[in-house]
Amino acid sequence: MHSLITAVAAHDEDARFLAWPGDFDLGQGGHVENVHLMSGAALEGFAGDGAGGTYFFCDDGG
């Protein structure tokens, strides 16, 4: 999955389309609060949305 995110980030037009109207911003991958899964699997933020939400890769991207 990282390769898809990398490909989108490398193409400005695609990234802009996802940001508007898609509300998916690769420039906002940080999350304000510490979050974790009950299983203990790792979370890696990689994008955000306009409402303050974060998109995460979970564990090995699955």
Residue frames as qw, qx, qy, qz and C-alpha x, y, z in Angstrom:
[[0.000, 0.885, 0.465, 0.000, 0.00, 0.00, 0.00],
 [0.338, -0.702, 0.095, 0.620, 2.88, 2.37, 0.63],
 [0.363, -0.008, 0.580, 0.729, 3.70, 2.23, -3.08],
 [0.088, 0.705, 0.621, 0.331, 0.21, 3.50, -3.99],
 [0.258, -0.906, -0.205, 0.267, 0.49, 6.42, -1.55],
 [0.445, -0.455, 0.349, 0.688, 3.98, 7.18, -2.88],
 [0.314, 0.308, 0.653, 0.617, 2.66, 7.15, -6.46],
 [0.034, -0.864, -0.486, -0.129, -0.18, 9.54, -5.59],
 [0.375, -0.813, -0.008, 0.444, 2.20, 11.87, -3.76],
 [0.467, -0.212, 0.479, 0.713, 4.49, 11.94, -6.80],
 [0.134, 0.436, 0.614, 0.644, 1.67, 13.21, -9.05],
 [0.014, 0.124, 0.307, -0.944, 0.53, 16.65, -7.92],
 [0.455, -0.091, -0.358, -0.810, -2.68, 16.56, -9.98],
 [0.615, -0.252, -0.739, -0.106, -3.78, 13.28, -8.38],
 [0.356, -0.227, -0.613, 0.668, -2.96, 14.53, -4.89],
 [0.163, 0.040, 0.069, -0.983, -4.90, 17.76, -5.50],
 [0.557, -0.186, -0.545, -0.598, -7.93, 15.79, -6.74],
 [0.573, -0.298, -0.741, 0.186, -7.92, 13.64, -3.60],
 [0.193, -0.177, -0.426, 0.866, -7.60, 16.76, -1.43],
 [0.384, 0.435, 0.249, -0.775, -10.51, 18.42, -3.23],
 [0.573, -0.433, -0.042, -0.695, -13.17, 17.19, -3.60],
 [0.765, -0.074, -0.640, 0.015, -12.06, 14.01, -1.82],
 [0.478, -0.772, 0.203, -0.367, -10.97, 15.65, 1.49],
 [0.955, -0.168, 0.035, 0.241, -7.95, 13.31, 1.63],
 [0.142, 0.939, -0.285, 0.127, -4.73, 15.24, 2.39],
 [0.897, 0.083, -0.278, 0.334, -1.39, 13.42, 2.31],
 [0.271, 0.554, -0.323, 0.718, 0.21, 16.45, 3.98],
 [0.471, -0.505, 0.303, -0.657, -1.66, 15.82, 7.24],
 [0.743, 0.019, -0.668, -0.045, -0.58, 12.40, 8.44],
 [0.163, 0.179, -0.702, 0.669, 0.04, 13.31, 12.06],
 [0.497, -0.583, -0.595, -0.242, -2.54, 12.57, 14.73],
 [0.184, -0.717, 0.229, -0.632, -3.04, 14.85, 17.75],
 [0.719, -0.476, 0.354, -0.362, -3.73, 12.18, 20.36],
 [0.035, -0.356, 0.933, 0.039, -1.89, 8.96, 21.09],
 [0.850, 0.084, 0.026, -0.520, -3.98, 6.12, 19.69],
 [0.057, -0.354, 0.932, 0.061, -3.44, 2.39, 19.62],
 [0.716, -0.052, -0.527, -0.456, -5.17, -0.81, 18.66],
 [0.781, -0.446, 0.279, -0.337, -6.29, -3.21, 21.36],
 [0.980, 0.149, -0.054, 0.124, -4.23, -5.90, 19.60],
 [0.546, -0.656, 0.269, 0.447, -1.07, -3.84, 20.05],
 [0.670, 0.397, 0.390, 0.491, -0.49, -3.68, 16.28],
 [0.303, -0.303, 0.068, 0.901, 1.33, -0.58, 15.09],
 [0.318, 0.844, 0.428, -0.056, -0.50, 2.41, 13.59],
 [0.409, -0.175, 0.254, 0.859, 1.14, 4.79, 11.11],
 [0.295, 0.791, 0.327, -0.425, -0.73, 7.94, 10.11],
 [0.485, 0.029, 0.525, 0.699, -0.33, 8.80, 6.44],
 [0.012, -0.392, -0.417, -0.820, -3.14, 11.25, 5.57],
 [0.051, 0.334, 0.604, -0.722, -5.82, 13.40, 7.13],
 [0.072, 0.628, 0.654, 0.415, -9.19, 14.93, 6.35],
 [0.007, 0.530, 0.037, 0.847, -10.69, 18.36, 6.87],
 [0.646, -0.628, -0.200, -0.386, -12.59, 17.34, 10.00],
 [0.280, -0.710, 0.579, -0.287, -9.38, 16.40, 11.83],
 [0.967, -0.068, 0.216, -0.115, -9.53, 12.67, 11.14],
 [0.083, -0.649, 0.721, 0.228, -6.46, 10.60, 10.34],
 [0.924, 0.258, -0.210, -0.191, -6.01, 7.71, 7.92],
 [0.451, -0.622, 0.639, -0.033, -3.71, 5.00, 9.29],
 [0.643, 0.280, -0.707, -0.093, -1.77, 2.06, 8.00],
 [0.767, -0.469, 0.271, -0.344, -2.47, -0.72, 10.51],
 [0.832, -0.288, 0.447, 0.156, 0.35, -3.11, 11.40],
 [0.464, -0.180, 0.614, 0.613, 1.91, -4.16, 8.07],
 [0.180, 0.193, -0.369, -0.891, -0.56, -2.14, 5.99],
 [0.152, -0.214, -0.927, -0.269, -3.38, -4.66, 6.12]]
